[in-house]
Amino acid sequence: MEGEIAQIGFSLAALLFLTMAIFLWTRWRDHTTSQVLALPVFFSAVWAGVFAFTSAGMITSVAPVIAAELFRCVLWAVALVLILRSLIVSKDLGGMATRWGYMIFFAATATGALLLIFTDLPVTMAIQLCICLSVSIFILFMAEQIYRHTPQEIGVGLRYFCLAVAGMFAYDIIYLVRELIAEDRNQELAAARGYVNAMLALPIFYSIRSRFNISMDSLLPRQIVFYTFSLIALSVLVIGIVAGDIFIREVGGEWSDVLRIIFAIALLMLLTTLFVSRSYRNKARVLVMKALFQYKYDYRREWLRFIGTLSRSVPEQAVPVTAVRAIAQIVNSSGGTAWVQQQGGDDYLPVGAWNCELPIDDSVNTSSSLVKFLAARHWIIDLDEAREFPTHYEDLKVDDAILKNEDWWLIVPMLLGDRLSGFITLLRPDDVPVLNFEDHDILKTAGRHVATHIEQAESDRRLSEAQQFGAYNRLTAFLMHDLNNLIAQQSLVVENAKHHRHNPDFVDDAIMTISHSVDRMRHLMEQLSSASRPAAKNRVKIGAAIKNAVKRSSSRTPVPEIVSCDDQVAVQADSERLSMVIGHLLRNAQEATAEGGAVTITTDTHDELVEIIIKDTGSGMTRDFVRDRLFRPFDSTKGSQGMGIGVYQAREYARSLGGQLNVQSEPGAGTEIRVHLPIV
């Protein structure tokens, strides 16, 4: 009769604790309370289930009973220590717990020795009773400490929790002491344990529902928690194997031996698959890490640092540079380079470098396997891993522009939606960390953010240029006003000439006025751009355009020299505008070259392109100036004498014809400008 009563009580307790465990598991990631209490609550359900099966006679071995008792006590003790540590973290909790642990250990050892000497209890039973009794006393002490140190703002939830846990283990102490000192076993006291635990499970569930929360940051290293969980999982597996074997033996009948063999073989195959397959192990590890642990990063702090770095952009550090720095700091990289696809271009070019040299001569084409892989997979590429295990990256062939620097470590894609706007290459740090799923996730997310940041900066730059062109159009209106004034002056001269054409003084004044007007008009026309008017495109011989430009520039020194010129090659362009573009480039070369220097112009043809090469022996330009300022509109080195749009207009006109303009220059070594145009 007592067995049936105990079975019902323990079954009810198992059901309540299992329900509570499921509730805690559903909130594991969002509540630190769930992370601390899920395992002791779950093992309380296991403990109650083992005792229910024992009461029903389905488990006859003492091993599951002893294991369940020990795991239940130890896990509740660990949970209470963690909770107390979060409440009184500034005090010497470690020393206090150590002292109490030693005291309880010595008391349990002495009690066990006395039991072995003066009673007939088996050694295993005596050890189990002493350990459970000692840990139960320790749990009572910890529950009392938590109750006293519970802050007012947490509310009554934690206090209900302490009273309920203390009640469970106080009853256990009474039961265990009775088992130790009595000669016969009290069946009623044992049968009531399930009902007591079931009743006290209700206030525990209420306290959890009231959502008291605790701060568990840095309480235990992740490795300790991981291996502790692994040990617990292994213990659960062993208990499951034993339980399965007992169940088959009890209900299998004459087939029990065959079923036990099949069960053992199936279990062996499952374990072999798990341990042999690297992919399954990795998936299991990631699943456990995501489900059980706090994240590696303090994301609030990481986000504030990341945004703070991006927002500290200064003129000497362009947006791509701060973007690289913000990404590199996540994984302690010592430097890196940002590669961005240029608007309307086919290449990804380096646009900013932090703590490393900018590879200005390198580029990665959009048709390369690296770009296609990043665009399709959106993966972080570990170059060390790609070299050692190429199959992990589908035998990816990385461009020579990247591989020639053996210090590159990671490639982080920058994505705008699903479009690859660029990527960041990071240098290998001194202490190379092992990256996990969390590092990859944060790098990919940060890469998307800096892609937006760089794109926004580029959009702002284009908007600024558009506004400057608007100002330039307004300037054109003022210049037209001056031209109207000049026309008015000429009209007045014409009108007065009807009456004073024979007056020598009038003729002298008229000539002076006309000369002054011509000078003013020439100066204005040289500053005006013809880009605002649509230019007609005709078949223009490149030789004629070059000779026209050289003739216009011959009044200045050094006089341009035509080294070679193919008069038969033609392009599709506006003859006047093409001559103006070549002439402007020649004048820039003349202004940069001192007396005695040389300015030459040459043509060459290859691959259906004609190449106009303008060289000078002038002062030259730095690479930084060519990259950052030469093609920037309205940025002139001539002060008020220039508007800073000549080279920019030349490049844009070449691009409008389907060509390109490239500049190579070194300080003190002169400049070489190459204009590529398609032949018609």
TILUMMAR-896945 format. One record per residue (C-alpha): x, y, z; residue number from 1. Coordinates in pm, 1 decimal, decimal comma, m for minus. Layout:
// residues N
X/Y/Z/NUM
...
END
This chain:
// residues 680
0,0/0,0/0,0/1
282,5/242,6/93,2/2
448,0/165,2/m241,5/3
141,2/275,8/m439,1/4
106,0/592,4/m228,4/5
475,7/675,9/m274,2/6
450,1/608,2/m648,7/7
167,6/861,3/m686,4/8
353,0/1124,5/m480,6/9
680,4/1091,3/m665,7/10
501,4/1080,9/m1002,6/11
322,7/1405,9/m917,7/12
652,7/1564,9/m811,1/13
821,8/1444,7/m1130,8/14
542,7/1595,2/m1341,8/15
559,6/1932,8/m1165,1/16
939,0/1958,2/m1178,2/17
944,9/1849,3/m1544,0/18
688,1/2117,7/m1631,1/19
898,4/2372,5/m1447,2/20
1213,2/2256,9/m1628,4/21
1044,2/2293,1/m1969,2/22
934,2/2644,4/m1871,9/23
1291,0/2733,6/m1772,9/24
1438,4/2587,9/m2092,0/25
1206,5/2801,7/m2305,2/26
1345,5/3113,7/m2134,6/27
1708,8/2999,1/m2121,7/28
1860,3/3265,4/m2346,9/29
1670,2/3562,1/m2202,6/30
1678,4/3509,5/m1826,3/31
1980,5/3436,8/m1609,2/32
1748,9/3276,3/m1352,3/33
1662,5/3006,9/m1604,9/34
2030,2/2939,5/m1675,3/35
2102,1/2876,0/m1306,3/36
1793,5/2672,8/m1211,5/37
1718,5/2463,6/m1520,4/38
1956,4/2177,1/m1437,5/39
1869,0/2130,7/m1064,0/40
1497,3/2149,2/m1145,1/41
1538,1/1897,5/m1428,9/42
1734,0/1656,8/m1209,3/43
1469,3/1694,6/m938,9/44
1223,7/1562,9/m1198,6/45
1466,8/1279,4/m1281,2/46
1509,6/1205,0/m909,1/47
1133,6/1191,9/m852,7/48
1090,5/971,2/m1160,0/49
1356,3/726,1/m1040,3/50
1185,3/699,7/m701,1/51
845,6/656,6/m867,9/52
979,4/363,7/m1075,6/53
1149,0/221,4/m764,4/54
822,7/243,8/m567,6/55
647,8/62,1/m853,0/56
909,3/m213,0/m844,0/57
1037,4/m135,8/m1197,1/58
1384,6/m42,0/m1070,3/59
1543,6/m285,1/m827,5/60
1904,5/m169,4/m842,3/61
2030,1/86,2/m589,1/62
2269,8/253,6/m838,2/63
2009,6/478,5/m1008,4/64
1867,5/575,8/m667,9/65
2206,8/673,1/m527,5/66
2304,0/862,5/m846,3/67
1974,7/1052,9/m850,9/68
2007,6/1151,9/m483,7/69
2365,7/1274,2/m528,8/70
2306,5/1469,2/m849,8/71
1997,1/1637,0/m707,0/72
2175,0/1752,9/m391,2/73
2493,4/1869,9/m562,1/74
2317,0/2064,3/m840,2/75
2090,4/2245,7/m595,8/76
2394,7/2334,6/m385,3/77
2580,2/2474,5/m690,2/78
2275,2/2675,6/m799,2/79
2237,5/2834,9/m455,3/80
2608,4/2921,1/m438,9/81
2582,3/3101,0/m775,6/82
2271,5/3292,0/m667,9/83
2432,7/3396,9/m339,4/84
2748,6/3501,5/m519,3/85
2548,6/3732,4/m745,6/86
2385,5/3893,6/m440,0/87
2694,1/3948,4/m221,8/88
2964,9/3952,0/m486,8/89
3160,3/4221,8/m297,6/90
3202,9/3997,9/9,4/91
3431,5/3702,0/66,4/92
3177,8/3445,6/m49,2/93
3447,6/3207,8/m168,0/94
3613,6/3197,5/172,8/95
3281,5/3159,3/352,2/96
3166,1/2873,1/129,1/97
3506,9/2706,3/158,6/98
3497,9/2716,9/537,8/99
3147,3/2574,2/552,4/100
3240,8/2311,6/295,1/101
3536,3/2193,3/503,3/102
3325,3/2181,9/816,4/103
3050,9/1979,7/649,5/104
3303,8/1749,4/482,2/105
3475,6/1666,1/811,2/106
3139,4/1621,8/985,1/107
3021,0/1387,4/708,9/108
3347,7/1190,5/722,3/109
3324,2/1151,0/1099,3/110
2957,1/1051,9/1078,7/111
3030,0/797,4/807,9/112
3313,0/646,3/1009,1/113
3091,6/612,9/1314,4/114
2815,9/451,6/1107,5/115
3055,4/198,4/960,8/116
3188,4/112,1/1304,9/117
2866,8/95,6/1510,7/118
2601,3/m3,5/1249,3/119
2547,7/m277,6/996,8/120
2479,5/m41,2/701,8/121
2653,7/m125,1/372,4/122
2949,9/99,0/288,4/123
2781,6/243,4/m23,6/124
2462,3/324,7/163,7/125
2651,5/486,8/450,0/126
2856,7/707,8/215,1/127
2547,0/812,8/18,7/128
2351,8/900,7/331,7/129
2639,5/1101,9/476,5/130
2701,2/1298,5/154,9/131
2331,9/1374,9/103,1/132
2291,2/1478,1/466,6/133
2597,6/1703,1/455,8/134
2496,8/1870,5/130,5/135
2139,1/1916,8/256,9/136
2273,0/2099,1/563,3/137
2490,4/2313,0/336,2/138
2183,7/2393,7/120,9/139
1991,7/2504,7/430,3/140
2277,7/2738,6/520,8/141
2293,7/2883,7/166,1/142
1915,7/2930,5/151,8/143
1927,8/3121,2/480,5/144
2209,4/3345,4/349,2/145
2020,8/3417,3/26,1/146
1706,2/3500,7/223,0/147
1894,7/3750,4/439,8/148
2077,4/3914,8/148,0/149
1781,7/3942,5/m91,1/150
1751,4/4309,8/m204,5/151
1417,7/4478,6/m160,7/152
1387,0/4558,8/m531,5/153
1384,1/4189,9/m628,8/154
1063,0/4143,7/m430,2/155
921,0/3842,7/m249,6/156
985,8/3596,5/m534,1/157
1336,7/3503,5/m423,9/158
1228,5/3472,3/m60,1/159
951,1/3226,3/m150,8/160
1211,0/3036,0/m349,2/161
1447,1/3017,3/m46,9/162
1170,8/2900,7/187,4/163
1058,0/2629,6/m54,9/164
1410,2/2494,4/m115,9/165
1484,0/2505,5/257,2/166
1160,2/2315,5/322,1/167
1250,7/2039,0/73,8/168
1592,1/1976,7/218,4/169
1486,2/2024,6/581,8/170
1244,0/1735,9/529,0/171
1528,1/1540,8/365,2/172
1747,2/1603,3/670,7/173
1472,9/1467,5/898,4/174
1429,6/1164,9/672,8/175
1803,6/1097,9/643,4/176
1867,2/1133,9/1015,4/177
1580,2/891,8/1080,6/178
1735,9/647,7/832,7/179
2070,9/674,8/1008,3/180
1966,4/632,8/1367,2/181
1659,8/406,1/1343,1/182
1686,8/32,7/1326,3/183
1387,8/m5,3/1094,8/184
1292,1/201,5/788,6/185
997,5/440,2/827,9/186
781,7/364,8/522,8/187
540,8/653,9/586,7/188
821,7/911,3/610,4/189
972,9/780,5/285,2/190
636,4/772,0/105,0/191
563,5/1134,2/202,6/192
882,6/1269,0/39,1/193
719,7/1282,7/m303,9/194
415,7/1475,1/m176,9/195
635,9/1718,9/20,4/196
846,8/1792,4/m287,7/197
534,6/1826,5/m504,2/198
378,6/2077,8/m262,7/199
700,1/2280,4/m230,5/200
745,9/2278,1/m610,0/201
446,7/2513,8/m632,1/202
608,2/2809,8/m445,8/203
929,5/2751,2/m643,4/204
730,9/2773,7/m966,3/205
556,0/3087,3/m836,5/206
888,0/3251,8/m750,4/207
1022,9/3177,6/m1098,3/208
705,3/3311,7/m1255,9/209
748,2/3632,5/m1054,1/210
1067,1/3680,8/m1257,7/211
1322,0/3760,9/m995,4/212
1647,9/3805,0/m1180,0/213
2013,6/3799,3/m1088,0/214
2333,7/3912,0/m1251,1/215
2548,1/3612,8/m1346,9/216
2817,8/3791,8/m1548,7/217
3157,1/3626,4/m1510,9/218
3047,1/3389,2/m1231,4/219
3198,6/3085,7/m1398,5/220
3436,7/3050,5/m1691,2/221
3261,8/2915,3/m1996,8/222
3500,5/2619,0/m2022,3/223
3409,9/2501,4/m1669,8/224
3039,3/2528,9/m1741,3/225
3079,0/2351,3/m2075,8/226
3268,3/2055,2/m1935,7/227
3038,9/2040,4/m1632,9/228
2744,1/2019,1/m1868,0/229
2926,1/1754,1/m2070,1/230
2980,7/1549,3/m1753,7/231
2615,2/1586,7/m1658,6/232
2507,6/1490,4/m2011,4/233
2730,0/1183,5/m1992,7/234
2574,6/1093,0/m1657,4/235
2226,7/1130,3/m1804,4/236
2333,4/905,5/m2090,9/237
2457,3/641,0/m1847,8/238
2135,6/661,9/m1644,7/239
1937,2/634,5/m1968,0/240
2133,8/326,9/m2073,5/241
2079,3/163,6/m1734,7/242
1710,9/254,6/m1735,1/243
1668,5/124,7/m2089,4/244
1842,4/m199,9/m2002,4/245
1624,1/m246,4/m1692,7/246
1308,5/m167,4/m1889,3/247
1396,9/m419,9/m2163,7/248
1484,0/m684,7/m1906,8/249
1156,0/m632,2/m1718,6/250
913,1/m616,9/m2012,2/251
1100,3/m802,2/m2287,6/252
1024,4/m1152,9/m2168,7/253
1196,2/m1422,2/m2369,3/254
1304,2/m1157,5/m2624,1/255
1485,1/m950,5/m2360,0/256
1834,4/m1077,6/m2439,3/257
1790,3/m1016,0/m2813,6/258
1642,4/m670,0/m2753,3/259
1926,2/m577,9/m2517,6/260
2181,1/m673,2/m2785,7/261
1993,6/m467,3/m3048,0/262
1971,4/m175,1/m2803,7/263
2344,9/m191,9/m2733,2/264
2437,1/m210,2/m3104,1/265
2207,4/83,3/m3194,0/266
2351,8/291,6/m2911,0/267
2706,8/203,3/m3018,3/268
2630,0/309,5/m3378,6/269
2482,7/639,8/m3258,3/270
2785,7/718,5/m3040,7/271
3028,4/614,4/m3314,4/272
2857,3/846,4/m3565,3/273
2869,2/1134,5/m3319,3/274
3236,2/1092,2/m3231,7/275
3368,5/1005,3/m3578,3/276
3180,5/1270,5/m3778,8/277
3345,9/1608,9/m3738,5/278
3048,0/1792,5/m3886,7/279
2805,2/1636,0/m3637,9/280
3037,5/1720,3/m3349,3/281
3067,0/2081,2/m3465,8/282
2691,0/2113,4/m3506,9/283
2634,7/1966,6/m3161,6/284
2894,4/2199,7/m3011,4/285
2741,7/2507,6/m3175,5/286
2393,8/2399,5/m3065,3/287
2509,5/2357,8/m2706,4/288
2702,0/2685,6/m2707,7/289
2406,3/2879,3/m2847,0/290
2155,7/2717,7/m2614,1/291
2343,1/2701,0/m2285,8/292
2581,6/2990,2/m2254,1/293
2591,2/3362,6/m2233,3/294
2742,8/3517,3/m2542,2/295
3118,9/3561,6/m2571,8/296
3078,2/3933,2/m2627,6/297
2915,9/4197,4/m2413,7/298
2714,8/4322,3/m2710,2/299
2606,3/4646,8/m2549,5/300
2967,5/4740,6/m2475,0/301
3087,8/4608,9/m2812,8/302
2822,3/4807,4/m2998,3/303
2906,1/5130,3/m2812,3/304
3276,1/5083,3/m2888,1/305
3205,4/5002,8/m3252,5/306
2981,9/5307,4/m3305,6/307
3222,3/5526,7/m3109,5/308
3508,2/5430,1/m3340,8/309
3302,6/5494,3/m3654,4/310
3184,4/5832,5/m3529,0/311
3539,2/5952,1/m3460,9/312
3619,2/5999,0/m3830,3/313
3855,5/6292,4/m3878,7/314
3970,9/6460,6/m4202,3/315
4308,2/6287,7/m4195,1/316
4133,6/5952,5/m4146,4/317
3873,6/5890,8/m4415,7/318
3557,7/5691,8/m4346,3/319
3699,5/5365,3/m4492,3/320
3997,2/5392,2/m4255,6/321
3781,2/5422,5/m3943,7/322
3560,2/5142,1/m4079,3/323
3861,8/4910,6/m4101,6/324
3970,4/5012,2/m3753,5/325
3624,8/4941,4/m3607,7/326
3616,7/4594,0/m3766,0/327
3977,4/4510,8/m3673,3/328
3923,8/4593,3/m3304,4/329
3658,9/4322,2/m3275,7/330
3914,8/4044,0/m3326,0/331
4224,5/4237,2/m3209,7/332
4365,5/4260,1/m3560,5/333
4661,6/4495,3/m3595,5/334
4541,2/4656,6/m3919,0/335
4361,4/4611,6/m4247,8/336
4244,1/4753,1/m4579,6/337
3900,4/4832,5/m4720,8/338
3828,2/4741,1/m5084,5/339
3525,3/4905,9/m5245,8/340
3373,7/4874,0/m5592,1/341
3393,3/5205,8/m5769,9/342
3075,5/5351,9/m5916,2/343
3041,4/5230,9/m6272,5/344
3366,0/5031,4/m6250,5/345
3447,9/4663,2/m6277,2/346
3714,1/4651,5/m6006,2/347
3729,1/4657,1/m5628,8/348
3997,7/4909,7/m5535,4/349
4168,6/4974,9/m5200,0/350
4021,1/5296,9/m5060,3/351
4152,5/5304,5/m4705,1/352
4410,8/5133,4/m4487,6/353
4463,2/5133,2/m4112,8/354
4806,3/5049,9/m3969,2/355
4930,2/4911,6/m4301,0/356
5037,6/5033,6/m4644,1/357
4759,9/5098,6/m4892,8/358
4815,4/4869,8/m5197,8/359
4725,7/5148,3/m5438,9/360
4836,4/4958,2/m5751,2/361
4628,6/4647,8/m5675,7/362
4269,4/4568,5/m5770,5/363
4027,4/4274,5/m5761,3/364
3800,1/4228,6/m6060,9/365
3428,8/4158,5/m6020,1/366
3469,6/3841,7/m6228,0/367
3721,9/3690,0/m5983,6/368
3633,7/3375,3/m5790,6/369
3687,3/3560,2/m5460,1/370
3422,8/3821,4/m5539,3/371
3179,9/3559,1/m5667,8/372
3231,5/3346,0/m5354,3/373
3178,6/3638,6/m5116,3/374
2871,1/3755,3/m5308,0/375
2715,3/3408,8/m5306,3/376
2814,3/3276,4/m4962,3/377
2849,1/3590,5/m4748,2/378
3114,7/3401,8/m4548,4/379
3405,7/3524,6/m4341,3/380
3715,3/3379,1/m4510,4/381
3997,2/3262,6/m4284,6/382
4292,2/3263,2/m4523,9/383
4501,1/3036,0/m4298,9/384
4220,5/2781,2/m4297,4/385
4164,2/2824,2/m4671,1/386
4530,5/2742,2/m4736,3/387
4527,5/2437,7/m4508,1/388
4178,6/2307,4/m4586,9/389
4080,5/2443,3/m4931,4/390
3775,7/2215,4/m4951,0/391
3616,9/2407,0/m4662,7/392
3589,9/2702,1/m4902,6/393
3498,5/2504,5/m5213,6/394
3860,4/2518,4/m5343,8/395
3844,5/2897,1/m5362,0/396
4115,3/3065,9/m5570,6/397
4205,8/3391,3/m5395,9/398
4340,9/3674,6/m5610,8/399
4715,7/3740,0/m5621,2/400
4648,1/4093,6/m5499,0/401
4549,0/3935,8/m5166,6/402
4774,5/3630,5/m5152,8/403
5097,6/3819,1/m5219,5/404
5076,3/3960,8/m4866,8/405
5113,0/3657,9/m4639,0/406
5012,6/3864,9/m4334,1/407
4648,0/3885,5/m4443,1/408
4434,1/3676,5/m4207,4/409
4060,0/3736,3/m4260,1/410
3839,7/3865,9/m4540,2/411
3517,0/4025,1/m4416,4/412
3247,1/4093,6/m4679,7/413
3068,1/4428,5/m4685,1/414
2711,7/4373,5/m4802,3/415
2435,2/4614,8/m4895,7/416
2136,2/4384,9/m4893,4/417
2257,0/4096,8/m5109,6/418
2500,7/4311,5/m5310,0/419
2871,3/4290,0/m5231,7/420
2979,0/4653,5/m5209,5/421
3329,7/4563,7/m5094,8/422
3533,1/4368,0/m4844,7/423
3788,9/4423,9/m4570,4/424
4116,6/4234,5/m4538,9/425
4252,1/4210,5/m4183,1/426
4608,5/4148,9/m4072,0/427
4694,8/3851,8/m3852,8/428
4731,8/3950,9/m3483,2/429
5026,9/3841,7/m3270,3/430
4803,2/3604,1/m3075,7/431
4571,1/3445,5/m3331,9/432
4240,2/3348,0/m3166,3/433
4027,3/3050,2/m3259,8/434
3712,3/3195,4/m3415,4/435
3372,6/3040,3/m3348,6/436
3021,9/3100,8/m3480,5/437
2984,6/3408,2/m3260,3/438
3293,7/3579,0/m3404,1/439
3168,4/3508,7/m3756,7/440
2820,6/3643,2/m3676,9/441
2947,5/3968,3/m3525,5/442
3197,4/4024,0/m3808,6/443
2929,9/3971,1/m4074,3/444
2690,7/4206,3/m3894,0/445
2960,8/4469,9/m3848,4/446
3057,9/4428,8/m4214,2/447
2703,0/4508,6/m4321,4/448
2701,3/4816,0/m4098,8/449
3030,0/4959,4/m4227,0/450
2913,4/4893,0/m4584,5/451
2616,9/5118,9/m4516,3/452
2846,3/5368,6/m4343,5/453
3087,8/5386,1/m4638,3/454
2802,7/5402,2/m4890,4/455
2646,2/5688,2/m4694,0/456
2976,4/5875,4/m4692,3/457
3007,5/5824,9/m5068,5/458
2649,2/5945,3/m5119,4/459
2725,9/6252,5/m4909,4/460
3032,6/6318,9/m5123,3/461
2833,5/6293,3/m5445,5/462
2566,0/6521,0/m5302,1/463
2833,2/6772,3/m5206,4/464
2969,4/6762,7/m5561,6/465
2619,1/6814,9/m5700,0/466
2576,2/7114,4/m5472,1/467
2911,1/7251,0/m5588,8/468
2802,6/7210,4/m5950,0/469
2486,7/7399,0/m5860,4/470
2701,6/7677,9/m5727,4/471
2906,4/7658,2/m6045,0/472
2591,9/7697,5/m6254,4/473
2504,9/8005,7/m6053,0/474
2856,5/8134,3/m6120,7/475
2793,9/8080,1/m6490,5/476
2490,1/8306,8/m6464,5/477
2708,2/8582,1/m6318,6/478
2961,5/8533,7/m6595,8/479
2684,4/8563,3/m6854,8/480
2590,3/8887,7/m6689,7/481
2948,5/9012,6/m6736,6/482
2937,0/8904,7/m7099,4/483
2621,9/9107,6/m7148,4/484
2804,3/9407,9/m7005,2/485
3087,0/9355,2/m7251,7/486
2837,3/9329,9/m7538,1/487
2681,0/9651,9/m7417,7/488
3021,8/9822,5/m7427,1/489
3085,4/9702,0/m7781,6/490
2740,2/9817,0/m7888,4/491
2812,1/10161,3/m7748,5/492
3138,5/10180,0/m7946,2/493
2952,4/10084,6/m8262,9/494
2689,2/10351,8/m8205,2/495
2946,7/10626,2/m8134,3/496
3153,2/10528,1/m8436,1/497
2879,7/10666,5/m8662,4/498
2959,8/11016,1/m8536,5/499
3328,3/11002,8/m8433,6/500
3494,9/10757,8/m8668,0/501
3721,9/11032,2/m8805,0/502
3833,9/11146,9/m8457,6/503
4177,0/10995,1/m8379,4/504
4121,9/11015,2/m8004,4/505
3795,7/10822,5/m8038,2/506
3968,1/10556,3/m8246,2/507
4238,3/10513,4/m7982,3/508
3977,6/10483,5/m7705,7/509
3771,5/10237,8/m7908,9/510
4073,8/10015,8/m7975,7/511
4164,6/10021,8/m7605,7/512
3806,5/9932,6/m7506,6/513
3794,8/9647,4/m7757,0/514
4134,5/9516,5/m7639,3/515
4019,8/9527,0/m7281,0/516
3695,6/9345,3/m7369,7/517
3882,6/9078,0/m7562,7/518
4111,5/9014,1/m7268,3/519
3816,3/8988,3/m7033,3/520
3625,8/8756,2/m7264,6/521
3928,3/8534,4/m7316,2/522
3977,4/8507,7/m6942,3/523
3611,2/8427,4/m6885,1/524
3593,1/8172,3/m7165,1/525
3897,1/7987,3/m7036,0/526
3724,8/7943,9/m6701,7/527
3391,2/7840,5/m6842,0/528
3323,6/7471,2/m6893,4/529
3146,8/7343,6/m7197,4/530
3013,8/7043,0/m6999,2/531
2677,5/7207,3/m6945,4/532
2593,6/7201,1/m7316,1/533
2521,9/6874,6/m7497,1/534
2805,3/6788,9/m7730,3/535
2745,0/6625,0/m8065,9/536
2950,0/6313,3/m8136,2/537
3109,4/6275,1/m8476,9/538
3393,0/6072,1/m8626,4/539
3697,9/6272,7/m8525,9/540
4052,8/6195,8/m8631,7/541
4267,7/6190,5/m8324,4/542
4566,3/6347,1/m8503,8/543
4369,2/6659,0/m8599,6/544
4241,6/6706,8/m8244,1/545
4595,2/6672,2/m8102,5/546
4746,4/6917,3/m8352,7/547
4471,4/7168,6/m8281,6/548
4534,1/7141,9/m7907,4/549
4912,4/7176,1/m7951,5/550
4865,2/7484,2/m8171,1/551
4652,4/7651,5/m7904,1/552
4912,2/7571,0/m7638,4/553
5215,0/7685,3/m7838,8/554
5202,2/8040,2/m7700,0/555
5320,8/7905,1/m7364,1/556
5647,8/7742,2/m7270,3/557
5768,0/7477,0/m7286,7/558
5606,5/7427,8/m7626,1/559
5446,1/7077,6/m7650,1/560
5625,1/6838,0/m7885,5/561
5436,4/6575,3/m8085,8/562
5654,1/6262,5/m8075,0/563
5421,6/6039,9/m8276,3/564
5065,9/6080,9/m8398,2/565
4855,8/5847,6/m8613,3/566
4647,7/6068,3/m8843,2/567
4428,6/5779,2/m8957,1/568
4291,0/5673,1/m8617,4/569
3946,1/5813,9/m8540,6/570
3717,9/5822,2/m8235,2/571
3353,6/5910,6/m8180,7/572
3353,3/6251,6/m8007,7/573
3294,3/6621,9/m8035,6/574
3602,4/6764,1/m8209,4/575
3602,0/7099,1/m8028,9/576
3549,5/6949,6/m7684,4/577
3810,5/6676,7/m7739,6/578
4063,6/6941,2/m7843,2/579
3976,9/7145,3/m7534,7/580
4029,9/6841,1/m7307,4/581
4371,1/6763,1/m7462,4/582
4461,7/7130,6/m7452,7/583
4376,5/7157,5/m7086,5/584
4594,6/6858,8/m7001,3/585
4878,4/7014,8/m7203,5/586
4843,4/7348,6/m7021,0/587
4852,7/7170,5/m6684,2/588
5173,9/6997,3/m6795,2/589
5322,7/7330,1/m6909,7/590
5236,6/7502,5/m6582,7/591
5397,0/7218,2/m6383,3/592
5718,4/7222,3/m6593,4/593
5993,1/7480,2/m6550,1/594
6185,1/7656,2/m6827,8/595
6411,7/7407,7/m7001,5/596
6178,8/7116,1/m6933,5/597
5983,1/6918,2/m7186,1/598
5617,9/6833,9/m7256,5/599
5556,5/6557,5/m7510,8/600
5246,7/6395,6/m7656,6/601
5236,4/6049,5/m7814,0/602
4968,9/5815,0/m7947,4/603
4959,2/5437,8/m7945,0/604
4696,0/5183,4/m8049,3/605
4620,4/4840,8/m7904,4/606
4314,2/4624,2/m7835,7/607
4078,2/4853,7/m8032,7/608
4186,2/5149,2/m7818,0/609
4389,1/5459,2/m7896,5/610
4610,4/5583,5/m7615,1/611
4702,4/5952,2/m7588,9/612
5012,6/5983,2/m7368,0/613
5109,1/6324,9/m7231,0/614
5439,9/6338,1/m7042,4/615
5615,7/6621,9/m6867,2/616
5938,1/6663,2/m6671,0/617
5777,7/6883,0/m6411,1/618
5763,4/6870,1/m6032,7/619
5528,7/6568,6/m6022,6/620
5265,1/6477,0/m5763,7/621
5247,4/6241,8/m5467,9/622
5034,9/5927,8/m5481,1/623
4816,0/6064,0/m5201,2/624
4750,3/6381,2/m5401,1/625
4663,1/6183,3/m5714,7/626
4429,7/5954,0/m5520,4/627
4261,8/6209,6/m5291,6/628
4267,8/6550,5/m5463,1/629
4356,2/6547,1/m5833,6/630
4010,7/6437,8/m5952,2/631
3815,7/6619,5/m5681,9/632
3611,7/6901,0/m5840,0/633
3663,9/7258,8/m5714,4/634
3985,3/7161,8/m5535,4/635
4244,9/7376,7/m5711,4/636
4611,6/7435,3/m5630,8/637
4610,5/7755,1/m5840,5/638
4414,2/7961,3/m5591,7/639
4181,6/8213,6/m5751,0/640
4338,1/8152,6/m6092,9/641
4173,6/7811,5/m6132,3/642
3846,0/7639,4/m6051,3/643
3977,3/7287,6/m6001,3/644
3751,2/7110,5/m6249,5/645
3977,4/7063,7/m6554,1/646
4121,5/6718,7/m6484,7/647
3789,2/6605,1/m6338,2/648
3609,7/6711,9/m6657,9/649
3877,2/6545,8/m6872,3/650
3832,1/6213,0/m6692,9/651
3452,4/6232,7/m6698,8/652
3451,6/6317,3/m7071,2/653
3684,3/6025,2/m7145,4/654
3448,9/5797,2/m6950,1/655
3147,7/5934,0/m7139,6/656
3319,7/5822,2/m7461,3/657
3370,9/5473,2/m7321,3/658
3733,4/5532,9/m7226,2/659
3940,1/5609,1/m6917,2/660
4204,2/5853,0/m6792,1/661
4492,7/5728,6/m6575,8/662
4767,6/5928,4/m6405,0/663
5111,2/5813,8/m6294,4/664
5331,9/6061,3/m6111,3/665
5616,4/6081,3/m5862,9/666
5751,6/6395,5/m5693,5/667
6053,6/6521,5/m5888,2/668
6005,2/6269,1/m6169,2/669
5728,7/6434,3/m6368,1/670
5381,8/6315,5/m6464,7/671
5240,6/6081,6/m6728,1/672
4872,6/6102,5/m6827,0/673
4721,0/5829,2/m7041,6/674
4383,2/5884,9/m7208,9/675
4229,0/5562,5/m7348,3/676
3952,4/5601,9/m7609,5/677
3775,7/5338,1/m7822,6/678
3858,7/5342,2/m8194,0/679
3576,1/5365,1/m8447,8/680
END
